[in-house]
Amino acid sequence: GKASQRLGGTPETLARIRRSISTIVDRFAVTHAADLPDEIIIWDGGDSVENHFNTGEQMATNDLALPEQIRVARRVFLEAIKAFAPYANRIVFISVPSNHGQSRVGFKTPGGTVDADFGLEISYQLEDAVRENVSLNHVHFVRPEALHETAEYVASGTKIAMHHGHQSSKQSSHKRWWADQSHGRMPGWDADILFTAHYHNLGLTQSGNGRWIIETSSSDAGSDWFTNKSGERSVQGVTVCKLRDGMWSELEIV
């Protein structure tokens, strides 16, 4: 739903996402069957809808109403699931709540608990749709435990934690936030890798003894107000990497 940016709005964002999907699928198509991944994880890191009530000007800079935003996000995620489905024995779609996904009844006023989130609802809708297609029985869905914001998953001997990242006051604060989770033994406290997405740019930080924080890129048009203020603009695209034995490899933006 974000629009009126120098890099466009929803149509341009969708075009970038579809180019990323096509690029990854093209790679799989020329990969020997024995070298294809056993499992593909698709992560919705949050902010899949622009929503309303986050900033004062947001209503004027959206190019889609909220119901349309939800519909478009659901459909493009389903495109990704169906595109990747032939290339792995197991497809896992992971969703977490986020600030833009939060159901609100006014300016920055929550309309429920952290579970009242449009991104999570899209995940449930996708799961319902997938269950109607027997060819997609190998697609599974992961969300955080009730009333939590962090999802956990183990893939190829690697424990990952997925959190939108909005609880950190700045990108460099993720390390402190994650360390603090260990004292409360909160979900993801003992993961090998923490994935975040809130700051919409690729980031890589080592934490502790061989643990990592990966902030993922975004396909949206960015925010011109931020570029005007800082002179910086993130590289658009989908972040991909391989996971094995507690470590990442081949990290890139596609």
TORDRENBA-841107 format. One record per residue (C-alpha): y, z, x; residue number from 1. Coordinates in Angstrom, 1 decimal. Last residue first. Example, Ala and Ser with C-alpha at 12.3 -4.5 7.8 and 13.67 -1.06 7.14 Angstrom:
<pts>
      y      z      x resi
   -1.1    7.1   13.7    2
   -4.5    7.8   12.3    1
</pts>
This chain:
<pts>
      y      z      x resi
  -11.2   -5.0   18.1  254
   -9.8   -2.0   19.9  253
  -12.1   -0.8   22.7  252
  -14.5    1.9   23.9  251
  -17.5    0.5   25.7  250
  -19.1    3.9   26.2  249
  -19.3    7.3   24.5  248
  -21.3   10.4   25.6  247
  -23.6   13.1   24.2  246
  -26.8   11.2   24.8  245
  -25.6    7.8   23.4  244
  -22.7    6.6   21.4  243
  -21.1    3.1   21.5  242
  -17.5    2.4   20.8  241
  -15.2    0.7   18.3  240
  -11.6    1.2   17.3  239
  -10.3   -1.2   14.6  238
   -7.1   -3.0   15.1  237
   -3.3   -2.8   15.6  236
   -1.8   -1.9   19.0  235
    0.7    0.9   18.5  234
    4.5    0.4   18.6  233
    6.9    2.3   20.8  232
   10.7    2.1   21.1  231
   10.8    5.8   20.0  230
   13.3    5.9   17.1  229
   13.2    2.3   15.9  228
    9.4    2.2   16.5  227
    9.0    5.3   14.4  226
   11.2    4.0   11.6  225
    9.3    0.7   11.7  224
    6.0    2.4   10.8  223
    2.8    0.7   11.7  222
    1.6   -2.5   10.0  221
   -1.9   -1.1    9.2  220
   -5.0   -1.8   11.3  219
   -5.1    1.7   12.8  218
   -6.3    3.0   16.2  217
   -8.6    5.9   16.7  216
   -7.9    9.2   18.4  215
  -10.9   10.0   20.6  214
  -11.3   13.6   21.8  213
  -13.9   14.2   24.4  212
  -16.3   16.9   25.7  211
  -17.5   16.9   29.3  210
  -16.8   20.6   30.0  209
  -13.5   21.4   28.3  208
  -11.6   18.5   26.6  207
  -11.2   15.0   27.9  206
   -8.6   13.0   26.0  205
   -8.6    9.4   24.8  204
   -6.0    8.0   22.4  203
   -5.8    4.8   20.4  202
   -3.0    4.9   17.8  201
   -2.6    5.8   14.2  200
   -1.5    9.4   14.7  199
   -3.7   10.8   12.0  198
   -7.0    9.2   13.2  197
   -9.2   11.8   14.8  196
  -12.7   11.7   16.4  195
  -14.1   14.8   18.2  194
  -16.9   14.1   20.6  193
  -19.7   16.4   21.9  192
  -19.5   18.6   18.9  191
  -19.7   22.4   19.0  190
  -16.7   23.2   16.8  189
  -17.5   20.4   14.4  188
  -17.5   22.5   11.3  187
  -15.9   25.9   11.9  186
  -17.5   28.4   14.3  185
  -14.4   30.5   13.7  184
  -13.9   31.0   17.5  183
  -14.9   27.3   18.1  182
  -12.2   25.9   15.8  181
   -9.6   27.2   18.2  180
  -10.8   24.8   20.9  179
  -10.4   21.9   18.4  178
   -6.8   22.9   17.5  177
   -5.9   23.3   21.2  176
   -7.3   19.9   22.1  175
   -5.7   18.2   19.1  174
   -2.3   19.4   20.2  173
   -1.5   16.3   22.3  172
   -1.3   14.2   19.1  171
    1.4   16.4   17.5  170
    1.5   19.3   15.0  169
   -2.3   19.2   14.7  168
   -3.6   19.9   11.2  167
   -3.2   16.2   10.4  166
   -6.1   15.2   12.7  165
   -8.2   13.3   10.2  164
  -11.3   15.1   11.3  163
  -14.6   13.7   12.4  162
  -17.0   15.7   14.6  161
  -19.7   14.0   16.6  160
  -23.0   15.3   18.0  159
  -24.5   12.7   20.3  158
  -28.3   12.4   20.7  157
  -28.3    8.9   19.3  156
  -26.2    9.9   16.3  155
  -25.6   13.5   15.1  154
  -23.0   14.0   12.3  153
  -20.3   16.4   11.3  152
  -17.4   16.1    8.9  151
  -14.2   18.1    9.2  150
  -11.9   18.9    6.2  149
  -13.8   21.7    4.5  148
  -13.6   22.8    0.8  147
  -17.2   21.5    0.2  146
  -19.0   20.3    3.3  145
  -17.5   17.3    4.9  144
  -18.6   13.8    3.9  143
  -21.5   11.6    4.9  142
  -22.8    8.6    3.1  141
  -26.0    6.5    3.7  140
  -26.8    2.8    3.7  139
  -30.5    2.0    4.3  138
  -31.0    1.4    0.6  137
  -28.6   -1.5    0.8  136
  -31.0   -4.2   -0.2  135
  -31.9   -2.2   -3.3  134
  -28.3   -2.6   -4.7  133
  -27.3   -0.3   -7.4  132
  -27.2    2.7   -5.0  131
  -24.5    0.8   -3.1  130
  -22.1    1.0   -6.0  129
  -22.5    4.7   -6.6  128
  -22.1    5.4   -2.8  127
  -19.0    3.2   -2.8  126
  -17.5    5.2   -5.7  125
  -18.3    8.5   -3.9  124
  -16.6    7.2   -0.7  123
  -13.5    6.1   -2.7  122
  -13.3    9.6   -4.1  121
  -13.3   11.0   -0.6  120
  -10.4    8.8    0.3  119
   -8.6    9.7   -2.9  118
   -8.7   13.4   -2.1  117
   -9.1   16.4   -4.3  116
  -11.6   18.0   -1.9  115
   -8.8   19.6    0.1  114
   -8.2   21.7   -3.1  113
   -6.1   20.6   -6.0  112
   -2.9   18.7   -7.0  111
   -1.3   19.4   -3.7  110
    2.6   19.3   -3.6  109
    4.0   17.2   -0.8  108
    6.6   15.8   -3.2  107
    4.9   16.2   -6.6  106
    1.5   16.3   -8.4  105
   -0.5   15.4   -5.4  104
   -4.0   14.1   -4.7  103
   -4.4   14.0   -0.9  102
   -5.2   10.6    0.7  101
   -2.0   10.4    2.6  100
   -2.6   13.8    4.1   99
   -6.3   13.2    4.9   98
   -9.8   14.0    3.6   97
  -12.8   12.9    5.5   96
  -15.2    9.9    5.1   95
  -18.3    8.8    6.9   94
  -20.3    5.7    6.1   93
  -23.7    5.5    7.8   92
  -25.7    2.3    8.2   91
  -29.3    2.6    9.2   90
  -31.8    0.0   10.5   89
  -28.9   -2.1   11.9   88
  -27.6   -5.7   11.8   87
  -28.1   -6.8    8.2   86
  -25.8   -4.0    6.8   85
  -22.8   -4.9    8.9   84
  -21.2   -7.4    6.5   83
  -22.3   -5.5    3.4   82
  -20.7   -2.2    4.7   81
  -17.5   -4.0    5.8   80
  -17.0   -5.8    2.5   79
  -17.6   -2.5    0.7   78
  -14.8   -0.9    2.8   77
  -12.6   -3.8    1.8   76
  -13.4   -3.3   -1.9   75
  -12.8    0.4   -1.9   74
   -9.5    0.1   -0.1   73
   -8.3   -2.6   -2.5   72
   -9.2   -0.5   -5.6   71
   -7.6    2.7   -4.3   70
   -4.4    0.9   -3.4   69
   -4.4   -0.8   -6.9   68
   -4.6    2.6   -8.6   67
   -1.7    3.8   -6.3   66
    0.6    1.0   -7.2   65
    0.8   -1.7   -4.5   64
    3.7   -3.0   -2.3   63
    4.8    0.4   -1.3   62
    8.2    0.7    0.4   61
   10.2    1.9   -2.7   60
    7.8    4.7   -3.7   59
    7.7    5.9   -0.1   58
   11.4    6.5    0.4   57
   11.3   10.3    0.1   56
    8.2   10.7    2.2   55
    4.7   11.9    1.5   54
    5.1   11.8   -2.3   53
    3.1    8.6   -2.9   52
   -0.2    7.1   -1.7   51
   -0.5    4.9    1.4   50
   -4.3    4.6    0.8   49
   -6.9    4.5    3.6   48
   -5.0    7.4    5.1   47
   -8.3    9.0    6.3   46
  -10.6    8.4    9.2   45
  -12.8    6.1    7.2   44
  -15.7    5.9    9.7   43
  -18.4    3.2    9.7   42
  -21.4    4.3   11.7   41
  -23.9    1.7   12.7   40
  -27.5    2.7   13.6   39
  -30.4    1.2   15.5   38
  -27.9   -1.0   17.4   37
  -28.9   -4.6   18.2   36
  -30.5   -5.1   21.6   35
  -34.0   -5.9   20.5   34
  -32.7   -8.4   17.9   33
  -30.9  -10.4   20.7   32
  -27.2  -10.4   20.1   31
  -25.5  -13.7   19.0   30
  -25.0  -12.6   15.4   29
  -24.0   -9.1   16.4   28
  -21.0  -10.4   18.3   27
  -20.0  -12.6   15.4   26
  -20.3   -9.5   13.1   25
  -17.9   -7.6   15.3   24
  -15.3  -10.4   15.4   23
  -15.7  -10.9   11.6   22
  -15.0   -7.3   10.9   21
  -12.0   -7.2   13.1   20
  -10.6  -10.4   11.5   19
  -11.2   -8.8    8.1   18
   -9.2   -5.7    9.1   17
   -6.3   -7.8   10.4   16
   -6.2   -9.9    7.3   15
   -6.3   -6.8    5.1   14
   -3.3   -5.4    6.9   13
   -1.3   -8.6    6.6   12
   -2.0   -8.7    2.8   11
   -1.1   -5.0    2.4   10
    2.3   -5.0    4.2    9
    4.0   -6.9    6.9    8
    4.4   -6.5   10.7    7
    8.1   -5.9   10.4    6
    7.5   -3.3    7.7    5
    8.4   -3.7    4.0    4
    4.9   -2.6    3.0    3
    2.4    0.3    2.9    2
    0.0    0.0    0.0    1
</pts>
